[in-house]
Structures are given as C-alpha cells and as structure tokens.
Amino acid sequence: MNPVMKTVKQLLYEAPFISRTTRGALALLPLGILLLGGVSANAACGLTGTALKNPIRLPVLAQAGNGLDQDLDHAYGHSVVGLWHVVYTAGGSTFNESLDQWHSDGTEFENAWLPPDTGNICFGVWKEAAPRTVHLHHVGWLFTPGSTPPTASGTFTLDEINTVSSDGKSYSGTFTFKTYDITGAPTGVEVTGTIAATRITVD
C-alpha cells in the first residue's frame, strides 16, 4: 500500500475520536484529501477540521428578512453585495462554514468557522458572470499543524460560481478548492462541492 494512503487509513480508522459513521465522510473531506497531498490540514478558510454533518444554526438568521421583502429588494435587489451565512458541502458533509461579506467594489472578506490562531480570515475578488451570477476567486494560507507560532506551509485557492435567488435572500453555487506548496506549485489536492448561503440583514 502507498505509505501516504496507509497513513491516511490509520488516521481515519484508528483515531479514537472518529466514529464509524463519520469515517467514510471524513475520507472525502479535506482532512483526508490534504493528507493525501502532503499538505497541512489547518487551512485558513479551507476546512472546519471537524466532520459536521450539519452546519451551525445561527439565531440571527431566523429574524433576517421578516416582513422586509420590499426593503431587501430596495437595498440589495439581486446583488450579492452584503453579509451572508455560507455553508460549503462536499462528500455529503460540511466542508466549511463562514460569515462572508461581499463589497460593491468587487472585493470579498470571509470569516471562517476556524480557530483564529490557525488563520480564519480570507479575502477574495469577484465579478459578475451573468445576471444575478458572480464568479469569486478567493485566496488564503495553509499552516503546519501544531507549529508554535503557526507557520505557513502553502496556500490555497477557492473558486466559486454563485447565483443570487430572485428574492435576494439567498444564493447557491459550486466551489473548487485547490492547494499549493510554499513554492507555489500545485499539490494535486482538489475538492469540489456545493454552496448554500443565506443573507443576514439588520432586522
């Protein structure tokens, strides 16, 4: 057996904190994939590090848009500009989750559900690809697990195609996540999946 594959198998099946029901999903998540590529599993904005089947529920979303359909349309229309709760799914499990802010100048700022000391803030640029549809190119750092202080070991890119719903309250799309070593060379790691986002409003 390939030694890398053997290591991954040992991590996924011998670790006491991983249940049998999540092992298959973990193999599809970035943790296993990044290990296959020999890259750190602590990717800023790139993965949660846990095999959550379902995303976190935010109480603020229950209030978002209540009776404010006209205000939403007036303030945002069909634009992606604004603040969103975003859930990334790959292999049937949550790949990442974030609070994502899109700006009218074509830049984007994301706060991922990761420990801050591993690098949970990332940035991107976007452009309109079609009516209500945008293309995002997002970049961030990879870190060496357990290093003190955290040491960058490479980078990643996250490319998305998202379409805002007709009511402006949500968007959905697809993503491709790739990693690179410290020389900028591709590692061969690639994760694809789907995106579901809900707009966060003032009221």
Backbone as ProteinMPNN parsed JSONL, in Angstrom:
{"seq_chain_A": "MNPVMKTVKQLLYEAPFISRTTRGALALLPLGILLLGGVSANAACGLTGTALKNPIRLPVLAQAGNGLDQDLDHAYGHSVVGLWHVVYTAGGSTFNESLDQWHSDGTEFENAWLPPDTGNICFGVWKEAAPRTVHLHHVGWLFTPGSTPPTASGTFTLDEINTVSSDGKSYSGTFTFKTYDITGAPTGVEVTGTIAATRITVD", "coords_chain_A": {"N_chain_A": [[0.847, -1.193, 0.0], [0.49, 2.249, -0.74], [2.517, 4.474, 1.122], [1.521, 6.972, 1.983], [-1.236, 6.647, 1.641], [-1.562, 4.617, 3.491], [-0.978, 5.944, 5.867], [-3.077, 7.806, 5.931], [-5.223, 6.025, 6.104], [-4.713, 4.916, 8.632], [-4.995, 7.187, 10.273], [-7.674, 7.837, 9.833], [-9.102, 5.564, 10.568], [-8.11, 4.548, 12.945], [-8.018, 6.514, 14.825], [-9.268, 7.38, 17.964], [-11.317, 9.234, 18.38], [-12.988, 9.308, 16.231], [-15.972, 8.307, 14.861], [-17.479, 5.301, 13.479], [-19.494, 5.911, 11.681], [-18.784, 8.361, 10.659], [-16.416, 8.011, 9.348], [-16.309, 7.363, 6.607], [-17.268, 9.726, 5.473], [-15.303, 11.484, 6.364], [-13.124, 10.667, 4.878], [-13.65, 11.808, 2.496], [-13.575, 14.423, 3.031], [-11.652, 17.494, 3.333], [-9.613, 17.015, 5.233], [-8.682, 14.321, 4.978], [-8.071, 14.46, 2.254], [-6.187, 16.539, 2.088], [-4.149, 15.4, 3.556], [-3.467, 13.307, 1.855], [-2.277, 14.77, -0.128], [-0.08, 15.64, 1.175], [-0.176, 18.033, 2.532], [-0.733, 20.583, 4.961], [-3.428, 20.206, 7.304], [-4.546, 22.346, 8.481], [-6.036, 24.616, 7.102], [-6.477, 27.926, 6.357], [-9.663, 29.245, 6.272], [-10.29, 27.108, 4.721], [-11.176, 24.585, 5.606], [-13.16, 22.942, 8.105], [-12.086, 21.198, 9.924], [-13.514, 19.443, 11.395], [-15.908, 16.829, 11.197], [-18.619, 17.756, 10.578], [-21.958, 16.934, 10.088], [-24.135, 18.513, 9.712], [-24.557, 22.057, 9.355], [-23.837, 24.822, 11.646], [-26.504, 26.421, 13.375], [-27.623, 29.664, 13.078], [-29.01, 32.022, 15.232], [-29.583, 34.609, 14.414], [-30.392, 34.436, 11.816], [-32.987, 33.629, 11.8], [-34.415, 35.87, 12.115], [-33.793, 37.377, 9.947], [-34.952, 39.183, 7.235], [-37.633, 39.114, 7.917], [-40.729, 40.206, 7.124], [-39.579, 42.116, 5.542], [-39.364, 42.173, 2.8], [-39.719, 44.105, 0.745], [-37.941, 46.07, 1.585], [-35.552, 44.646, 1.44], [-35.366, 44.195, -1.326], [-35.177, 46.792, -2.205], [-32.793, 47.63, -0.977], [-30.83, 45.766, -1.775], [-31.573, 44.427, -4.108], [-30.94, 42.202, -6.706], [-28.366, 41.774, -6.06], [-25.189, 40.446, -4.978], [-23.92, 41.761, -3.037], [-23.37, 42.393, 0.378], [-23.908, 40.831, 3.634], [-23.458, 37.417, 4.465], [-24.458, 34.144, 5.598], [-22.717, 31.304, 5.071], [-22.6, 28.001, 3.82], [-20.538, 25.357, 2.982], [-20.519, 22.372, 1.198], [-19.247, 19.095, 0.813], [-18.874, 15.848, -0.408], [-21.123, 15.007, 1.022], [-20.953, 16.038, 3.578], [-20.379, 18.825, 5.844], [-18.063, 21.012, 4.59], [-16.959, 23.492, 5.032], [-17.769, 26.512, 6.826], [-18.989, 29.801, 7.023], [-18.98, 33.389, 7.704], [-19.621, 35.663, 5.338], [-18.669, 38.487, 3.579], [-19.578, 40.52, 0.966], [-18.457, 43.066, -1.157], [-19.279, 46.131, -2.868], [-17.244, 47.041, -4.463], [-16.07, 44.929, -5.698], [-14.544, 43.284, -4.087], [-14.084, 40.8, -1.469], [-14.647, 39.445, 1.793], [-13.998, 37.061, 4.203], [-14.935, 35.292, 7.126], [-14.122, 32.486, 8.506], [-15.378, 29.479, 10.112], [-13.262, 28.669, 12.109], [-10.5, 28.182, 14.386], [-9.104, 31.257, 15.438], [-6.254, 31.413, 15.646], [-5.348, 29.705, 13.714], [-5.755, 30.911, 11.388], [-8.311, 32.312, 10.212], [-9.376, 34.217, 8.606], [-10.005, 35.367, 5.37], [-9.586, 36.501, 1.949], [-11.046, 37.758, -1.119], [-11.727, 38.294, -4.656], [-14.268, 39.398, -6.901], [-16.458, 39.125, -9.77], [-19.167, 40.01, -11.94], [-20.737, 37.402, -13.668], [-22.946, 36.741, -15.102], [-26.427, 37.749, -15.319], [-27.406, 38.151, -11.979], [-25.494, 36.305, -11.268], [-22.29, 35.452, -10.048], [-18.671, 35.292, -10.181], [-16.245, 34.183, -8.029], [-12.915, 34.557, -6.888], [-10.844, 33.335, -4.523], [-8.397, 33.561, -1.951], [-5.951, 32.137, 0.33], [-4.026, 31.15, 3.294], [-2.102, 28.189, 4.14], [-1.356, 26.183, 7.023], [1.179, 24.728, 9.132], [0.38, 21.962, 11.053], [0.198, 22.15, 14.597], [2.413, 23.805, 14.901], [4.276, 26.321, 16.635], [4.99, 29.625, 16.838], [2.01, 29.487, 14.681], [2.927, 28.267, 11.499], [3.213, 29.175, 8.156], [2.61, 26.972, 5.464], [1.954, 26.806, 2.868], [-0.413, 27.654, 0.278], [-3.872, 28.282, -0.647], [-6.522, 28.158, -3.083], [-9.853, 29.219, -3.718], [-12.409, 28.852, -5.791], [-15.479, 30.075, -6.919], [-18.77, 29.809, -8.321], [-21.64, 31.542, -8.117], [-25.174, 32.008, -7.765], [-27.532, 34.442, -7.166], [-30.666, 34.315, -5.53], [-34.01, 34.985, -6.823], [-35.434, 36.546, -5.021], [-33.46, 37.735, -3.588], [-32.613, 36.849, -1.097], [-31.001, 34.659, -0.724], [-28.221, 32.666, -1.912], [-26.857, 30.249, -4.19], [-24.473, 27.781, -5.281], [-21.409, 26.509, -6.753], [-18.182, 25.197, -5.776], [-14.571, 25.105, -6.085], [-11.788, 23.902, -4.549], [-8.347, 24.276, -4.139], [-4.932, 23.366, -3.397], [-1.57, 24.588, -2.766], [2.002, 24.302, -2.596], [4.765, 25.795, -0.673], [6.358, 26.806, -2.647], [4.658, 27.555, -4.568], [3.804, 25.639, -6.26], [1.328, 23.399, -7.571], [-0.299, 21.04, -5.447], [-1.829, 18.959, -6.183], [-4.083, 18.448, -4.778], [-7.533, 18.672, -4.723], [-10.77, 19.782, -4.126], [-14.198, 19.596, -4.671], [-17.496, 20.994, -4.526], [-20.719, 22.027, -3.216], [-22.528, 25.109, -2.583], [-24.429, 26.93, -0.21], [-26.073, 29.804, 0.722], [-27.305, 32.231, 3.056], [-28.787, 35.388, 3.332], [-27.837, 37.865, 5.72], [-29.476, 40.273, 7.567], [-30.182, 43.625, 8.829], [-32.467, 43.729, 10.485]], "CA_chain_A": [[0.0, 0.0, 0.0], [1.172, 3.526, -0.743], [2.68, 4.891, 2.519], [0.624, 8.086, 2.286], [-2.56, 6.061, 1.802], [-1.56, 3.87, 4.743], [-1.066, 6.933, 6.946], [-4.444, 8.312, 5.948], [-6.088, 4.965, 6.615], [-4.508, 4.815, 10.072], [-5.589, 8.36, 10.916], [-9.128, 7.842, 9.717], [-9.754, 4.393, 11.148], [-7.596, 4.183, 14.245], [-8.197, 7.618, 15.774], [-10.376, 7.018, 18.863], [-12.404, 10.215, 18.424], [-13.759, 9.26, 14.982], [-16.938, 7.218, 14.868], [-17.566, 4.571, 12.217], [-20.43, 6.554, 10.748], [-18.19, 9.543, 10.027], [-15.146, 7.705, 8.692], [-16.449, 7.475, 5.154], [-17.372, 11.15, 5.127], [-14.003, 12.111, 6.596], [-12.22, 10.349, 3.778], [-13.962, 12.718, 1.399], [-13.371, 15.796, 3.472], [-10.306, 17.988, 3.088], [-8.624, 16.457, 6.126], [-8.085, 13.187, 4.303], [-7.539, 14.856, 0.962], [-4.972, 17.301, 2.298], [-3.109, 14.462, 3.964], [-3.031, 12.62, 0.643], [-1.41, 15.665, -0.868], [1.068, 16.008, 1.981], [-0.315, 19.43, 2.896], [-1.333, 20.79, 6.273], [-4.884, 20.188, 7.414], [-5.005, 23.614, 9.043], [-6.134, 25.573, 6.011], [-7.284, 29.085, 6.686], [-10.89, 29.337, 5.483], [-10.388, 25.991, 3.794], [-11.919, 23.455, 6.139], [-13.53, 23.115, 9.501], [-11.322, 20.318, 10.781], [-14.436, 18.526, 12.033], [-16.802, 16.218, 10.212], [-20.006, 18.106, 10.874], [-22.919, 16.53, 9.071], [-24.996, 19.673, 9.51], [-23.927, 23.307, 9.771], [-24.321, 25.504, 12.837], [-27.686, 27.251, 13.134], [-27.445, 30.991, 13.63], [-30.311, 32.603, 15.607], [-29.83, 35.867, 13.702], [-31.0, 34.168, 10.525], [-34.432, 33.462, 11.965], [-35.004, 37.205, 12.045], [-33.423, 38.034, 8.701], [-35.935, 39.296, 6.169], [-39.016, 39.032, 8.391], [-41.538, 41.355, 6.746], [-38.743, 43.146, 4.947], [-39.14, 41.841, 1.403], [-39.571, 45.311, -0.055], [-36.7, 46.718, 1.991], [-34.463, 43.857, 0.884], [-35.287, 44.445, -2.756], [-34.714, 48.172, -2.388], [-31.409, 47.778, -0.532], [-29.878, 44.872, -2.42], [-32.011, 43.917, -5.402], [-30.424, 40.861, -6.972], [-26.92, 41.867, -5.88], [-24.555, 39.607, -3.967], [-23.347, 42.657, -2.036], [-23.981, 42.263, 1.692], [-23.367, 39.849, 4.571], [-24.099, 36.118, 4.256], [-24.054, 32.917, 6.295], [-22.416, 30.412, 3.95], [-22.272, 26.612, 4.138], [-19.917, 24.617, 1.893], [-20.73, 20.936, 1.377], [-18.5, 18.203, -0.077], [-18.969, 14.458, 0.016], [-22.238, 14.776, 1.919], [-20.732, 16.64, 4.896], [-19.979, 20.222, 5.822], [-16.646, 21.231, 4.291], [-16.611, 24.729, 5.717], [-18.889, 27.381, 7.138], [-18.392, 31.116, 7.217], [-19.692, 34.64, 7.535], [-18.969, 36.153, 4.129], [-19.1, 39.839, 3.249], [-19.285, 40.904, -0.418], [-18.448, 44.52, -1.277], [-19.649, 46.633, -4.193], [-16.049, 47.336, -5.26], [-15.545, 43.694, -6.269], [-13.737, 42.531, -3.126], [-14.866, 39.926, -0.585], [-13.982, 39.206, 3.07], [-14.651, 35.898, 4.802], [-14.555, 34.865, 8.461], [-14.478, 31.064, 8.536], [-15.563, 28.842, 11.413], [-11.99, 28.045, 12.449], [-9.815, 28.923, 15.449], [-8.384, 32.401, 14.88], [-4.807, 31.248, 15.541], [-5.0, 28.904, 12.537], [-5.958, 31.758, 10.22], [-9.704, 32.123, 9.813], [-9.791, 35.357, 7.794], [-9.529, 35.237, 3.991], [-10.027, 37.575, 1.065], [-11.265, 37.364, -2.497], [-12.209, 39.281, -5.624], [-15.368, 38.819, -7.659], [-17.026, 39.89, -10.871], [-20.43, 39.476, -12.431], [-20.554, 36.481, -14.792], [-24.238, 36.741, -15.796], [-27.405, 38.36, -14.42], [-27.54, 37.534, -10.655], [-24.464, 35.267, -11.104], [-20.956, 36.018, -9.843], [-17.502, 34.409, -10.092], [-15.346, 34.601, -6.953], [-11.588, 33.939, -6.745], [-10.572, 33.534, -3.102], [-7.062, 33.046, -1.626], [-5.648, 32.062, 1.757], [-2.81, 30.451, 3.716], [-2.111, 26.877, 4.796], [-0.463, 26.214, 8.168], [1.704, 23.464, 9.637], [-0.323, 21.61, 12.297], [0.955, 22.08, 15.841], [3.564, 24.701, 14.956], [4.119, 27.46, 17.539], [3.688, 30.092, 16.375], [1.589, 28.832, 13.44], [3.845, 28.514, 10.393], [2.617, 28.979, 6.837], [3.219, 25.87, 4.719], [1.481, 26.845, 1.492], [-1.574, 28.499, 0.03], [-4.981, 27.626, -1.328], [-7.479, 28.995, -3.805], [-11.241, 28.771, -3.677], [-13.142, 29.493, -6.878], [-16.914, 29.83, -6.804], [-19.774, 30.395, -9.205], [-22.836, 31.631, -7.288], [-26.326, 32.711, -8.327], [-28.419, 35.011, -6.152], [-32.078, 33.987, -5.767], [-34.806, 36.091, -7.358], [-35.865, 37.431, -3.937], [-32.283, 38.349, -2.988], [-32.385, 36.392, 0.273], [-30.073, 33.53, -0.665], [-27.542, 32.299, -3.156], [-26.35, 28.881, -4.235], [-23.468, 27.649, -6.318], [-20.424, 25.431, -6.683], [-16.831, 25.662, -5.467], [-13.4, 24.255, -6.306], [-10.738, 24.226, -3.578], [-7.058, 23.69, -4.529], [-3.823, 23.763, -2.531], [-0.258, 24.798, -3.377], [3.061, 24.291, -1.586], [5.367, 27.108, -0.439], [6.983, 27.293, -3.886], [3.589, 27.921, -5.478], [3.485, 24.505, -7.122], [0.109, 22.679, -7.185], [-0.076, 19.783, -4.723], [-2.716, 17.933, -6.721], [-5.272, 18.37, -3.942], [-8.665, 19.427, -5.252], [-12.062, 19.427, -3.55], [-15.314, 20.315, -5.289], [-18.732, 20.82, -3.778], [-21.813, 22.981, -3.433], [-22.613, 26.23, -1.646], [-25.753, 27.476, 0.102], [-25.868, 30.985, 1.566], [-28.496, 32.978, 3.469], [-28.436, 36.773, 3.631], [-28.031, 38.379, 7.066], [-29.933, 41.658, 7.46], [-30.158, 44.407, 10.067], [-33.609, 43.346, 11.32]], "C_chain_A": [[0.88, 1.24, 0.0], [1.292, 4.027, 0.685], [1.787, 6.057, 2.912], [-0.784, 7.572, 2.523], [-2.654, 5.322, 3.124], [-1.706, 4.816, 5.927], [-2.472, 7.474, 7.075], [-5.392, 7.276, 6.534], [-5.954, 4.843, 8.128], [-5.166, 5.978, 10.803], [-7.102, 8.29, 10.944], [-9.799, 6.693, 10.446], [-9.25, 4.0, 12.528], [-7.761, 5.285, 15.287], [-9.417, 7.357, 16.64], [-11.54, 7.986, 18.826], [-13.276, 10.177, 17.183], [-14.688, 8.057, 15.007], [-16.963, 6.531, 13.511], [-18.447, 5.272, 11.208], [-19.818, 7.753, 10.056], [-16.91, 9.228, 9.26], [-15.221, 7.849, 7.183], [-16.514, 8.919, 4.712], [-16.037, 11.844, 5.302], [-13.04, 11.851, 5.46], [-12.445, 11.278, 2.602], [-13.726, 14.165, 1.759], [-11.916, 16.198, 3.26], [-9.251, 17.409, 4.021], [-7.915, 15.3, 5.472], [-7.43, 13.586, 3.0], [-6.246, 15.629, 1.113], [-3.825, 16.408, 2.754], [-2.582, 13.682, 2.772], [-2.054, 13.465, -0.137], [-0.2, 16.101, -0.07], [1.025, 17.451, 2.436], [-1.021, 19.516, 4.236], [-2.85, 20.738, 6.237], [-5.432, 21.476, 7.991], [-5.027, 24.677, 7.967], [-7.032, 26.723, 6.401], [-8.45, 29.181, 5.727], [-11.101, 28.135, 4.581], [-11.129, 24.787, 4.303], [-12.193, 23.667, 7.602], [-12.672, 22.278, 10.426], [-12.2, 19.359, 11.56], [-15.409, 18.01, 10.988], [-18.253, 16.492, 10.56], [-20.91, 17.647, 9.749], [-23.82, 17.703, 8.712], [-24.297, 20.931, 9.998], [-24.521, 23.851, 11.065], [-25.535, 26.342, 12.469], [-27.479, 28.595, 13.83], [-28.802, 31.608, 13.973], [-30.619, 33.879, 14.839], [-30.525, 35.631, 12.369], [-32.504, 33.998, 10.622], [-35.144, 34.804, 11.841], [-34.795, 37.844, 10.684], [-34.568, 38.022, 7.697], [-37.374, 39.228, 6.619], [-39.782, 40.314, 8.048], [-40.777, 42.446, 6.042], [-38.47, 42.888, 3.475], [-38.906, 43.082, 0.55], [-38.285, 46.042, 0.291], [-35.495, 45.984, 1.415], [-34.266, 44.168, -0.588], [-34.747, 45.85, -3.021], [-33.224, 48.297, -2.063], [-30.425, 46.971, -1.368], [-30.282, 44.454, -3.834], [-31.545, 42.487, -5.574], [-28.917, 40.808, -6.768], [-26.419, 40.908, -4.807], [-23.976, 40.46, -2.847], [-24.112, 42.536, -0.716], [-23.275, 41.207, 2.527], [-24.174, 38.558, 4.492], [-23.582, 35.083, 5.244], [-23.922, 31.848, 5.213], [-22.033, 29.024, 4.454], [-21.749, 25.934, 2.877], [-20.081, 23.125, 2.183], [-19.928, 20.154, 0.352], [-18.613, 16.783, 0.463], [-20.066, 14.196, 1.021], [-22.077, 15.355, 3.313], [-20.307, 18.093, 4.738], [-18.47, 20.323, 5.638], [-16.147, 22.473, 5.02], [-17.886, 25.531, 5.956], [-18.315, 28.75, 7.461], [-19.437, 32.217, 7.269], [-18.935, 35.362, 6.425], [-19.544, 37.516, 3.744], [-18.615, 40.204, 1.839], [-19.45, 42.412, -0.548], [-18.719, 44.947, -2.717], [-18.44, 46.948, -5.07], [-15.404, 46.086, -5.859], [-14.594, 42.934, -5.368], [-14.652, 41.765, -2.177], [-14.015, 39.583, 0.624], [-14.724, 38.092, 3.781], [-14.059, 35.572, 6.168], [-15.04, 33.432, 8.622], [-14.613, 30.553, 9.963], [-14.335, 27.978, 11.714], [-11.379, 28.812, 13.616], [-9.019, 30.075, 14.851], [-6.886, 32.182, 14.719], [-4.388, 30.333, 14.401], [-5.208, 29.707, 11.252], [-7.351, 31.586, 9.665], [-10.244, 33.271, 8.972], [-9.172, 35.236, 6.413], [-10.154, 36.329, 3.13], [-10.212, 37.059, -0.353], [-11.658, 38.548, -3.362], [-13.278, 38.609, -6.47], [-15.791, 39.737, -8.797], [-18.324, 39.229, -11.305], [-20.164, 38.617, -13.658], [-21.794, 36.426, -15.676], [-25.221, 37.432, -14.866], [-27.596, 37.529, -13.144], [-26.482, 36.474, -10.384], [-23.079, 35.903, -11.032], [-19.895, 34.912, -9.807], [-16.574, 34.988, -9.04], [-14.031, 33.838, -7.051], [-11.07, 34.345, -5.376], [-9.217, 32.91, -2.784], [-6.844, 33.02, -0.116], [-4.416, 31.23, 2.021], [-3.116, 29.046, 4.224], [-1.086, 26.925, 5.92], [-0.018, 24.812, 8.574], [1.02, 23.127, 10.958], [0.619, 21.572, 13.495], [2.142, 23.018, 15.932], [3.254, 25.889, 15.855], [5.269, 28.431, 17.33], [3.291, 29.377, 15.083], [2.472, 29.258, 12.267], [3.164, 28.215, 9.074], [3.354, 27.884, 6.087], [2.772, 25.847, 3.267], [0.288, 27.773, 1.376], [-2.704, 27.671, -0.56], [-5.762, 28.649, -2.125], [-8.85, 28.365, -3.693], [-11.973, 29.545, -4.759], [-14.602, 29.086, -6.808], [-17.669, 30.45, -7.969], [-21.081, 30.368, -8.425], [-23.931, 32.425, -7.982], [-27.251, 33.147, -7.207], [-29.862, 34.691, -6.526], [-32.848, 35.222, -6.228], [-35.296, 37.042, -6.273], [-34.687, 38.083, -3.206], [-31.914, 37.862, -1.608], [-31.353, 35.274, 0.391], [-29.274, 33.448, -1.952], [-27.057, 30.869, -3.049], [-25.332, 28.787, -5.364], [-22.572, 26.457, -6.11], [-19.06, 26.03, -6.344], [-15.794, 24.617, -5.86], [-12.288, 24.771, -5.412], [-9.456, 23.523, -4.001], [-5.966, 24.196, -3.592], [-2.513, 23.793, -3.316], [0.791, 24.784, -2.276], [3.71, 25.676, -1.498], [6.097, 27.653, -1.665], [5.936, 27.757, -4.892], [3.182, 26.806, -6.417], [2.206, 23.818, -6.652], [0.453, 21.377, -6.475], [-0.885, 18.634, -5.315], [-3.976, 17.753, -5.912], [-6.368, 19.24, -4.554], [-9.954, 18.886, -4.646], [-13.135, 20.246, -4.262], [-16.582, 20.053, -4.48], [-19.736, 21.905, -4.091], [-21.844, 24.015, -2.305], [-24.076, 26.612, -1.452], [-25.551, 28.626, 1.074], [-27.203, 31.67, 1.853], [-28.071, 34.383, 3.864], [-28.73, 37.109, 5.094], [-28.381, 39.865, 6.933], [-29.916, 42.346, 8.821], [-31.268, 43.961, 11.006], [-33.961, 41.878, 11.134]], "O_chain_A": [[1.909, 1.27, 0.674], [0.3, 4.024, 1.415], [1.337, 6.129, 4.056], [-1.455, 7.987, 3.468], [-3.678, 5.378, 3.805], [-2.452, 4.543, 6.867], [-3.006, 7.592, 8.178], [-6.254, 7.597, 7.352], [-6.952, 4.686, 8.832], [-5.817, 5.784, 11.83], [-7.737, 8.635, 11.94], [-10.938, 6.823, 10.896], [-9.89, 3.203, 13.214], [-7.659, 5.03, 16.488], [-10.505, 7.133, 16.108], [-12.653, 7.616, 19.201], [-14.229, 10.951, 17.09], [-14.239, 6.92, 15.157], [-16.524, 7.1, 12.511], [-18.176, 5.231, 10.008], [-20.272, 8.138, 8.978], [-16.373, 10.105, 8.584], [-14.311, 8.389, 6.555], [-15.906, 9.305, 3.714], [-15.667, 12.695, 4.494], [-12.231, 12.712, 5.114], [-11.538, 11.51, 1.803], [-13.684, 15.033, 0.888], [-11.054, 15.348, 3.035], [-8.086, 17.319, 3.632], [-6.686, 15.279, 5.408], [-6.346, 13.102, 2.674], [-5.301, 15.41, 0.354], [-2.671, 16.628, 2.385], [-1.382, 13.422, 2.682], [-1.113, 12.948, -0.739], [0.63, 16.857, -0.576], [2.07, 18.046, 2.702], [-1.804, 18.639, 4.601], [-3.478, 21.168, 5.27], [-6.644, 21.688, 7.997], [-4.15, 25.539, 7.917], [-8.201, 26.53, 6.734], [-8.261, 29.197, 4.511], [-12.01, 28.146, 3.751], [-11.67, 24.023, 3.503], [-11.537, 24.474, 8.261], [-12.538, 22.611, 11.603], [-11.685, 18.536, 12.318], [-15.693, 18.693, 10.004], [-19.025, 15.566, 10.809], [-20.653, 17.941, 8.582], [-24.217, 17.867, 7.558], [-23.524, 20.878, 10.954], [-25.571, 23.397, 11.521], [-25.594, 26.91, 11.379], [-27.194, 28.648, 15.026], [-29.663, 31.712, 13.099], [-31.787, 34.205, 14.629], [-31.18, 36.532, 11.846], [-33.22, 34.2, 9.641], [-36.327, 34.864, 11.504], [-35.534, 38.752, 10.304], [-35.089, 36.961, 7.354], [-38.272, 39.279, 5.779], [-39.514, 41.374, 8.612], [-41.254, 43.576, 5.943], [-37.451, 43.336, 2.95], [-37.994, 43.106, -0.277], [-37.611, 46.573, -0.591], [-34.536, 46.608, 0.96], [-33.143, 44.379, -1.045], [-33.962, 46.063, -3.945], [-32.482, 48.978, -2.771], [-29.315, 47.429, -1.641], [-29.421, 44.158, -4.663], [-31.735, 41.655, -4.688], [-28.26, 39.888, -7.256], [-27.131, 40.597, -3.852], [-23.58, 39.928, -1.81], [-25.342, 42.573, -0.694], [-22.189, 40.744, 2.18], [-25.405, 38.583, 4.457], [-22.428, 35.131, 5.672], [-24.89, 31.525, 4.524], [-21.245, 28.885, 5.39], [-22.412, 25.929, 1.84], [-19.809, 22.675, 3.296], [-19.919, 20.493, -0.831], [-18.46, 16.556, 1.663], [-19.963, 13.253, 1.805], [-22.961, 15.191, 4.153], [-19.926, 18.533, 3.653], [-17.699, 19.786, 6.434], [-15.04, 22.487, 5.557], [-18.933, 25.261, 5.368], [-17.268, 28.851, 8.101], [-20.605, 32.017, 6.933], [-17.743, 35.639, 6.56], [-20.757, 37.671, 3.602], [-17.418, 40.199, 1.556], [-20.452, 42.975, -0.108], [-18.425, 44.213, -3.661], [-18.581, 47.107, -6.283], [-14.329, 46.161, -6.454], [-13.902, 42.027, -5.83], [-15.848, 42.047, -2.091], [-12.798, 39.444, 0.507], [-15.942, 38.161, 3.948], [-12.841, 35.575, 6.346], [-16.226, 33.192, 8.849], [-14.043, 31.115, 10.897], [-14.359, 26.753, 11.595], [-11.708, 29.981, 13.817], [-8.325, 29.886, 13.852], [-6.289, 32.695, 13.772], [-3.194, 30.193, 14.137], [-4.879, 29.24, 10.161], [-7.559, 30.797, 8.743], [-11.433, 33.302, 8.655], [-7.966, 35.028, 6.283], [-11.116, 36.987, 3.527], [-9.616, 36.056, -0.745], [-11.891, 39.652, -2.87], [-13.213, 37.408, -6.731], [-15.527, 40.94, -8.792], [-18.546, 38.042, -11.065], [-19.46, 39.035, -14.578], [-21.703, 36.104, -16.86], [-24.879, 37.684, -13.71], [-27.911, 36.342, -13.219], [-26.558, 35.795, -9.36], [-22.733, 36.77, -11.835], [-20.176, 33.766, -9.455], [-16.16, 36.144, -9.137], [-14.022, 32.626, -7.268], [-10.879, 35.527, -5.092], [-8.909, 31.832, -3.294], [-7.469, 33.779, 0.625], [-3.823, 30.67, 1.099], [-4.224, 28.752, 4.673], [-0.07, 27.611, 5.81], [-0.745, 23.837, 8.385], [1.071, 23.925, 11.894], [1.716, 21.021, 13.408], [2.826, 23.029, 16.955], [2.138, 26.408, 15.856], [6.417, 28.092, 17.617], [4.129, 28.731, 14.453], [2.733, 30.444, 12.066], [2.603, 27.135, 8.887], [4.585, 27.863, 6.07], [3.169, 24.959, 2.512], [0.018, 28.577, 2.269], [-2.518, 26.511, -0.926], [-5.676, 29.852, -1.876], [-8.991, 27.147, -3.587], [-12.139, 30.76, -4.654], [-14.926, 27.908, -6.657], [-17.266, 31.472, -8.525], [-21.583, 29.292, -8.101], [-23.658, 33.39, -8.695], [-27.7, 32.331, -6.401], [-30.242, 34.783, -7.694], [-32.398, 36.354, -6.048], [-35.551, 38.215, -6.55], [-34.893, 38.895, -2.304], [-30.992, 38.4, -0.995], [-30.884, 34.977, 1.49], [-29.612, 34.081, -2.952], [-26.869, 30.344, -1.951], [-25.329, 29.605, -6.283], [-22.914, 25.517, -5.393], [-18.809, 27.21, -6.589], [-16.084, 23.424, -5.956], [-11.892, 25.933, -5.504], [-9.458, 22.309, -4.204], [-6.053, 25.303, -3.061], [-2.356, 23.144, -4.35], [0.517, 25.202, -1.151], [3.269, 26.616, -2.159], [6.419, 28.84, -1.713], [6.279, 28.289, -5.948], [2.319, 26.994, -7.274], [2.01, 23.664, -5.447], [1.396, 20.688, -6.863], [-0.653, 17.471, -4.986], [-4.857, 16.988, -6.305], [-6.141, 20.41, -4.863], [-10.196, 17.679, -4.653], [-12.986, 21.456, -4.433], [-16.715, 19.015, -3.832], [-19.625, 22.61, -5.094], [-21.27, 23.819, -1.234], [-24.861, 26.619, -2.401], [-24.933, 28.455, 2.125], [-28.104, 31.689, 1.015], [-27.122, 34.564, 4.628], [-29.749, 36.687, 5.641], [-27.671, 40.62, 6.269], [-29.661, 41.708, 9.842], [-31.037, 43.827, 12.208], [-34.898, 41.384, 11.76]]}, "name": "protein", "num_of_chains": 1, "seq": "MNPVMKTVKQLLYEAPFISRTTRGALALLPLGILLLGGVSANAACGLTGTALKNPIRLPVLAQAGNGLDQDLDHAYGHSVVGLWHVVYTAGGSTFNESLDQWHSDGTEFENAWLPPDTGNICFGVWKEAAPRTVHLHHVGWLFTPGSTPPTASGTFTLDEINTVSSDGKSYSGTFTFKTYDITGAPTGVEVTGTIAATRITVD"}
